[in-house]
């Protein structure tokens, strides 16, 4: 049971930090003593279902998220701290870090994408999806292939395009490229 309490406490602390609240503010919102709230965060005090339900209601977070560890989903705003976005590798050379994974009903997906360098003679990994896409190079240089044409983008350059067209990216100069990708849903 101690491990479960610690994990629940870590999730509550993560929620508080994502909201940018102090322990004192969180305790006040939940109508708890600060010492009790901190003991819940540390996992040193058994947390009642009524307190968990208060957190669920106040922050629109599913109770199972608090109990079992699925990511909290926010409906008014969601903050992603530097280098803390949910990370996934879709294909071997592409690493995606989601900046919007914690927001419900979003109309756009925002990622920091890192593409590792590959030999220039290797084919582009081409993708298509509904909507439109915006890419802005944050570090490095890339070649972006859109509908049969290649374009070079350097740090600070951006492109906005119809993402139903076949498109793919390659890192240039034998260095990874990091770019902001905003994918707008139709």
C-alpha positions as CSV (number, residue, x, y, z in Angstrom):
1,X,0.0,0.0,0.0
2,X,2.9,2.4,0.7
3,X,4.1,2.3,-2.9
4,X,0.5,3.0,-4.1
5,X,0.2,6.0,-1.8
6,X,3.6,7.3,-3.0
7,X,2.5,7.0,-6.6
8,X,-0.8,8.8,-6.0
9,X,1.1,11.5,-4.1
10,X,3.5,11.9,-7.1
11,X,0.6,12.3,-9.5
12,X,-1.0,14.9,-7.2
13,X,2.3,16.7,-7.0
14,X,2.7,16.5,-10.7
15,X,-0.8,18.0,-11.2
16,X,0.1,20.9,-8.8
17,X,3.4,21.6,-10.5
18,X,1.7,21.5,-14.0
19,X,-0.8,24.1,-12.7
20,X,2.1,26.2,-11.3
21,X,0.5,26.2,-7.8
22,X,2.3,26.3,-4.5
23,X,1.5,23.6,-1.9
24,X,-0.2,26.3,0.1
25,X,-2.5,27.3,-2.8
26,X,-3.3,23.7,-3.6
27,X,-4.2,23.0,0.1
28,X,-6.3,26.1,0.2
29,X,-8.3,25.2,-2.9
30,X,-8.9,21.7,-1.5
31,X,-9.7,23.1,2.0
32,X,-6.9,21.1,3.6
33,X,-4.2,21.9,6.1
34,X,-0.9,22.4,4.3
35,X,0.8,19.7,6.4
36,X,-1.9,17.2,5.5
37,X,-1.7,18.1,1.8
38,X,2.1,17.7,1.8
39,X,1.8,14.4,3.6
40,X,-0.6,13.3,0.7
41,X,2.0,14.4,-1.8
42,X,4.8,12.6,0.0
43,X,2.7,9.4,0.3
44,X,3.1,9.3,4.0
45,X,-0.6,9.8,4.9
46,X,-3.5,7.7,3.6
47,X,-5.6,9.8,1.3
48,X,-9.3,9.3,1.5
49,X,-11.6,8.9,-1.5
50,X,-13.4,12.1,-0.5
51,X,-10.1,14.1,-0.9
52,X,-9.5,12.4,-4.3
53,X,-13.0,13.2,-5.4
54,X,-12.5,16.8,-4.4
55,X,-9.4,16.9,-6.6
56,X,-11.3,15.2,-9.4
57,X,-14.1,17.8,-9.2
58,X,-11.9,20.9,-8.7
59,X,-9.5,20.1,-11.5
60,X,-11.7,18.1,-13.8
61,X,-9.4,15.1,-13.6
62,X,-10.7,11.5,-13.7
63,X,-10.5,9.7,-10.4
64,X,-8.8,6.7,-12.2
65,X,-6.1,9.1,-13.4
66,X,-5.2,9.9,-9.8
67,X,-5.4,6.2,-8.7
68,X,-3.9,4.4,-11.6
69,X,-1.6,6.9,-13.3
70,X,-3.0,7.8,-16.7
71,X,-1.9,11.3,-17.7
72,X,-4.1,14.2,-16.4
73,X,-6.1,15.9,-19.1
74,X,-6.9,19.6,-18.7
75,X,-9.7,21.5,-20.4
76,X,-8.9,25.1,-19.8
77,X,-5.1,25.1,-20.2
78,X,-2.1,22.8,-20.0
79,X,1.5,23.7,-19.3
80,X,4.4,21.6,-20.6
81,X,7.7,22.4,-18.8
82,X,10.9,22.4,-20.8
83,X,11.9,18.9,-21.9
84,X,8.9,17.3,-20.0
85,X,6.5,16.6,-22.9
86,X,5.3,13.1,-23.5
87,X,7.8,11.6,-25.8
88,X,7.4,8.9,-28.5
89,X,9.4,7.6,-31.5
90,X,7.0,7.1,-34.3
91,X,9.6,5.9,-36.8
92,X,13.3,5.2,-36.0
93,X,14.7,8.6,-37.1
94,X,11.8,10.8,-35.7
95,X,11.4,11.6,-32.0
96,X,8.2,13.5,-31.1
97,X,7.7,15.3,-27.8
98,X,4.1,16.3,-27.4
99,X,3.4,19.8,-26.0
100,X,-0.4,19.2,-26.0
101,X,-0.8,15.7,-24.7
102,X,-2.4,16.9,-21.5
103,X,-5.2,19.0,-23.0
104,X,-8.6,17.6,-23.9
105,X,-10.5,18.3,-27.2
106,X,-7.5,20.1,-28.7
107,X,-7.9,21.4,-32.3
108,X,-4.2,21.1,-32.9
109,X,-1.3,18.8,-31.9
110,X,1.9,20.6,-31.1
111,X,5.2,18.7,-31.0
112,X,9.0,19.3,-30.8
113,X,10.3,16.9,-33.4
114,X,13.9,15.8,-33.6
115,X,15.0,14.1,-36.8
116,X,18.3,12.2,-36.7
117,X,20.6,12.5,-39.8
118,X,20.5,9.7,-42.4
119,X,22.3,9.2,-45.7
120,X,21.1,11.7,-48.3
121,X,20.5,8.9,-50.8
122,X,18.0,7.2,-48.5
123,X,14.4,7.8,-49.4
124,X,12.2,10.2,-47.4
125,X,9.8,8.7,-44.9
126,X,6.6,10.2,-46.4
127,X,3.5,10.9,-44.5
128,X,0.0,12.3,-45.2
129,X,-2.7,13.2,-42.8
130,X,-5.8,15.4,-42.8
131,X,-5.5,19.1,-42.0
132,X,-2.7,21.6,-42.3
133,X,0.8,21.7,-40.7
134,X,3.2,24.4,-39.6
135,X,6.9,23.6,-39.0
136,X,9.6,26.0,-37.6
137,X,13.2,25.0,-37.3
138,X,14.5,25.5,-33.8
139,X,18.0,24.0,-34.2
140,X,19.9,22.7,-37.3
141,X,18.8,22.5,-40.9
142,X,16.4,20.2,-42.8
143,X,15.2,19.4,-46.2
144,X,11.5,19.1,-46.3
145,X,9.9,17.2,-49.2
146,X,6.3,18.2,-50.0
147,X,4.4,16.7,-52.9
148,X,7.5,16.0,-55.0
149,X,9.5,19.2,-54.2
150,X,12.4,19.7,-51.8
151,X,12.9,22.8,-49.7
152,X,15.8,23.7,-47.4
153,X,14.9,25.2,-44.0
154,X,17.5,26.6,-41.6
155,X,17.2,27.7,-38.0
156,X,14.3,30.2,-37.7
157,X,12.8,29.3,-41.0
158,X,9.2,28.1,-41.1
159,X,6.7,26.5,-43.5
160,X,2.9,26.1,-43.5
161,X,1.4,23.5,-45.8
162,X,-1.5,21.2,-46.7
163,X,-0.7,18.0,-44.8
164,X,-2.8,15.8,-47.1
165,X,0.1,16.2,-49.6
166,X,2.9,13.6,-49.2
167,X,5.6,15.1,-47.0
168,X,8.7,14.1,-45.1
169,X,11.8,15.7,-43.5
170,X,15.6,14.9,-43.5
171,X,18.2,16.4,-41.2
172,X,21.1,18.1,-43.1
173,X,24.8,18.5,-42.4
174,X,25.1,15.2,-40.5
175,X,23.4,16.8,-37.4
176,X,20.0,16.3,-35.9
177,X,17.4,18.9,-36.7
178,X,14.9,20.0,-34.1
179,X,11.7,21.8,-35.1
180,X,8.3,22.9,-33.8
181,X,5.4,21.1,-35.6
182,X,1.8,22.3,-35.3
183,X,-0.7,20.0,-36.8
184,X,-4.2,21.5,-37.2
185,X,-7.1,19.1,-37.3
186,X,-9.8,19.7,-40.0
